[in-house]
């Protein structure tokens, strides 16, 4: 406890102390269809011949966003106004003893971090499960975690896809049979329910993924390579990715990228923050060898919080649909369309006939198209509408648009879309439709 208290004092010292003292403390599976590159594998620990699928972070899905609030122009009030100090003015550093920094040694800092991580493991591991699945073709395994005291467990769809039998094992050694409740291929999420539970279930706390920043600590719990109840640590290495689940033409929005070691068998397990709250559900790795290469992906907690209750209560989840596909406004589009240099957003390349966007006159690129309605490469006119905002929230890319719809809207909602057209920005109201089911 003294070490943890000292660690708090260390952080209170902040940058002032760091400028004075340098401390060195280092310390499932399924055939997913036509391959794309680079490889991004689902990581259920199953038969290798059937577990690899390829996926590419791609733009232009019919509907794929992370919101970004506009910067505030409100002046920041100086915290020193109307205050006085008895100390001398100037930029001299305070005495180290005043902030307690010298009370910590490098070894104590490392020990305190280890103690904290051990505490997270001991608390969270009772809620993490090892899932074994039997299908008509093979056996596989993966991970999951307790959602509520009613016996619902969250995992990946690809972990339990096609299961004839599901067995769930807890850290305390208890094993139970489980049944499928519902699944959502678009997000690669599924809910199963334990049968005849004989011990108290402790749900994991569900955190938020909206305010995650690269560099924050991330912790994965799961069963890589069948090694039960393993903990790995790293950082959030990127946010706001989009990712194909492998079972849908739609993308998972706002995906959390991490360098935390995720391997086959980690699928469906939780990605935690330093408070032990779930910030994502581990789903894929990007690797040519089916083993950790330092690039793993997790379904964001904010999306999980929307989908899982729908699966439990309704047996499915409905996504809102605008009915467009588009491309980010990069330098190529900006130059070809003669757009302002500071304009960002998503240019509409195709509008689905009869969809919500079509009904309100959203314009697609007028270039030549093939028989299926897709633009012929090299025949674009670069004159589609550019979506720059939704409900006054700035859209920097198609990824932003997809994430906003998935995380903030539902079928039937009315939204206001900011569109840049013919040199001016206009507002268009749209009533959103419902995305077709993938299976």
N, C-alpha and C positions, 0 to 999 in steps of 0.2 A: 504493500500500500504506500510505503514511503517513497518507493521508486516512482510509482504512478503520480504521486503528488509532486514529486520533483520534476517529472516530465512536464506537468502542467506549467510549473514555474518556468521551465525552459522555453516553452512556446510563448508564454507571456512576454518573455524578454524580446522575442521577435527579431526583426532585422537588426536592431541596435546591437544586440549581443552577438549576432552572427558577424557583424562587421569587426568585432574585437577578438573573438576566439574562434578558431577553426577546429571543428571536431570531425574526425574521420570515423564514420559509423557505417560500415557496409554490411554491410552485413558480412438394329435399327436400320435403319437399313432398308433400302428399297431401290428398285430400278427407277430412276427419276426422269427418264425420257431422253430427248436429244441432248448430247453434250454441248456445253459452251466452255469457254476458257476465260480466265484461269480457273483451275479446279477449286471447288469449295465443297467439302464433303460433310455429309451428316455424320455425326460421330458416335452413333450407337455401336457398342462393341459386338459386332455380328460378323457373319461370314464375309470375308474380304471380297469375294467375287461378286457379291450382291450389294455391297455397302457404298461403293463409290458413285457419286454423281457429280457433275460439274455444274457450277453456277457462276454467273458473272454479275457484279454490281453494275446494273445497266439502267439507263434512263429511257423514258419514253413509254413506260407501261401505261395501259389505258387509264388507270387512275392510281400513282406511287408516292410525309413531309415533316419537317420539324419547324415549329413556329419560332419566329424571332421577333421579339418586341422591338419597336423602334427606339432609337436612342433618345433619352430625355434631354430637353433643352433647359430644364430647371436648374438654376445655379445651385451649387453645393455650398451650404452654409458652413463657414469656417467654425471649427469646434473651439477655437480660441477666443471668439468674440466675447467681450464683457467678462473676461477672466483675467486673473492676475496670478503671478507666480512669485514665490519668495526666492527662487533660485536664480542664478546668473543667466543672462541671455547669451545666445551664441550657439555654435554647433558642436560644442564639446560633448563627448559621450559620457553618460552617467557611469558611476562606479559599478563594476560588475557585481559587487556584493549586494547592491541595492535591489537587483532583480533576481538574485538567487541562481544565476546561471552557473556559477562555479560550484554549486552543490551537486552537479551531475557530472559523472564521468562517462566517457564513450561506452563503456561496458554496461553502465546502468541504463543508458538510453536504449541500447540494443535489447537489454533484458526486459525493459518496460514494454517495448514493442512486442517482444515474444510473449510476454505475459498476456497482453491484450489479445493477440491473435489466438492464443491457446484458449482464452475465455470465450471468444467468438466460436471457435470450433466446438468446445464442450457444450455450448448452448444450442448451436444450430444443428449439430450432427444428429440429435435426437429426432429432428424433423425431416432429415434427408433419408431417402430410401434407395435400395438396390432392387431394380426391376428385372425379372427374368421372364422372357416371353417365348412361347412356343407357337409356331405357325405350321402350316401344312408342309412347308419346305425345309425349315431350319429352326434353330433356337438362337435367340439373341438376348442381349441385356443392355441396360441403360440406367438412367438415374431419374429421380423425381423428388418432390417435396410435398409435405402436408400443407393443404390449403386451408382446411377448417376442421372443426372437431366432429363433423359428420362423416368423416372418412374419405373425403375427396382429396385426391393426389394429382398434382400437375406434372406433366411430362411432355416430351415431344411426340407429335403424331408419328414420326418415323420410327420411334422406339416401339410403339404398340400397334403399328399398322398390320392388319391381317392376323391379329393374335387369336389363337384358339384357346390359349391359357395364359394367365398373367399371375405371377407370384411376386409378392412384395416383401422384402426383408428390411427390418429396422436394425439400428446400431445395437439395441439391447438384445438382439438375437431372435426376437419374435418374427414369425413369418405368417402371412395371410394370403388368401386368394383374393383376387380383385376382378372387377368387371368393367368393361368399357362404359363410360357415360356418354361422351360426345367428343368430337374432334373438329379442328379447323385447319384444313390443309393449307390455306393461304398464309397462315402464320406458323405452321408446323407445331401447333399446340394441341394437346389432348388432355382430357380429364378422365381418370379412372376412380373407382370407388372400392374401398376395402370392405371385405365381408367378415362379420363375426369378430370384430376387434375386441381384444381383451386387455388393452392397456390404454392409458390416457394419451390422447393425441395432442401435440403442441404445434399449432400452425406457425410458420415463419411469418415475420413481419414483412409486409410488402412496402417497399420504399418507392421513391420517385426517380424516373430516369430523365425528366425534362431539364434538370439543372446540372446534370453530370458534366464534368470537364475533363479533358485529357490530362493525365497526370495524377488523378485521384486513384487511391488504392482500390483494388478489386480482388475478391477472394472467390475461388470456385470450389464447390464441394460436390463430390460424385464418386463414380466407380470406374476410373479409367483402366482399360484392359482387364476388367473384372477385379481389380484391386479395390476392395470394398472400403468406402468411407474415407476417401483420400482428399486432402486439402492442398490446394496450390494457390499461390499469391502472385500478384503483378499489379499492373495499373490499367486504367481505362486509357487505351491508346488512340481512340477516335470515337466520335459520336456522329449521329445523323447519317449513317450509311443506309442504303437500301439493298435488299438481298432477296433473291428468288428462293423460295422455300424448297423448290424441286418438285412440287406437286401442283403448281398453279402458275398461270401466266401473269399473275399479279405479284407484286413485291412486298416483302416485309419492310415497313418504314421505320425510321429512327433507330436502326439497329445499333447496339453498343459493341464496339470493337475493343478487344483486350489482348494483351500479351500474356495474360495468365495462362499457364499450361492447361490446355484442354485437349483431350485425346479421346479415341473411341471408348465409349462407356460413360463419358461425361454428359452425353446428350440428355436433356431434360432436367439436369441438376441446376441448382441456383447459382447465380453470380451475385455476390454480396458486397455491400460497402463496409466501411470500418465500424459501423454501428450494428452490423449483422443483419441489415435489412436487404431484401431481394431487390436488386436493380436490373435483373435480367434472367432469362432462362437460356442456358447454354444450348446452342443448336447446331453450329457448324464450325469447321476449321477450314482455312485455306492452305492446302498442302498438296504436294505431288506424291507424298509417301504415306498418307493416311495417319501421320503423326504430327504432333505439335510443331509448328514452324514459327510460333510467336504471333500468329494472326488468327484469333478466334472471334466468334460472333455470338451475341446473345439477343434474343427477342426482348425488346425493352419493357421494363416493368409497367410503364404507363399503358402500353398496349395489352399486356397480360391482364391488367386490372379491368380493362373493358371487355376482353374476350371471355375470360374464365367464368365470370358470373353469368354471361349469356349461355355458355355451354351447359352450366349446371341447371339453370332455370328454364331455358328454352330448347336445349339440345342443339343449338346452332348459333352462329353469330352473323349478323347482317352488316355489311359495310356500305357506306354511302358511295354513290357513283355520280360523277360529273359527266362522263362520256366523252373524254378527250384523250389523246396521246400527244406528247410534246417533247421538245428538246430544250436544254438549257441555252440561254442567250449567252453564248461565248463570242470570241472574236470573229469567228467565221460567220455566224448569223448576223452579228452586229454590222460587219462590213457589207455583207450581201444585201441586208435589208436597210442599210443606211440608218441605223438606229443611233440614238444619243450614246455617247461613250460611257455615261454613268448608269445606263439602264440595265437592270438585271431582272430575271424572271424566267418564264417558260414560254417559248413560242409554240402555238398550237399547230401541230402538223396534220392531225386528223381529228375530225369530229364524228362520233358514232351516229349513224343515221337514226333518227327517232329518239335519241337520248336527250337528257336534260339540257346539255349545252347546245345541241342542235335546235331545240325548241325555242331558245331565246336569242338565236342568231349569232352565236360565237362562230367566228370565221376560221376555217382551216387554210393551210397552204393551198394555193390554187394550181400547183404543178400537176404534171401528168401522173396518172395512177394506173396500177395494174388491175386485173379483173377482180381482185379481192379488196380493192379500195386503198391499198397501201401505195405511198408515193414511190415512184421509180427513182432510184438513186441517180443523181445528176440532173434530174428534171424538176427540181424544186424551184419555186418562184420566191420563196422567203417572204411571203406577204401575209402569213397568218397572224391572228391576234397574239399579243404578248400578255400573258397573265402576270401582273406585277404585285397583286395583293389579294387576300381573301379576308373579308370582314375587317379591313384596315390593317391586317397583319402582313408585313412585307414577305413576298415570296422571292427568294434568291434563285431558285432552281425548281426543276420538276420534282426533285426529291422532297423539297419543302412542301410542294403542293400535295403530293401523295400523303406525306406524313400528317399534314394539317387535316385532311379529310378523314384519315383513319383514326386520329387521336382526338378530334374535336367535334365531329359531326356524325349524324345518323341519317338513314333514309328518311326523306320527308322534310328534312331541315331546309330552311331558307337561308341562303348565304348571299353576300354581295361581293362580286368579283371585280377587282380593278383591272381594266384592260387598256393596254396602250395600242391605239389604232389610228392610223393616218396622222401621226404626229401629236396626238393628244391622248390624255387618259380619260376614260369614261367608266362609269359604274353600271354593272349589269346584275340584276337579281336573278338567282337560279334556285329552283326547288330541286333538291338532290333526289336521285333515284336510288335503287338498290342494286348492288353488284351481283351478277349471276353467280351461282354456286359453282365451285370448281369440280366437284365430284357428283 
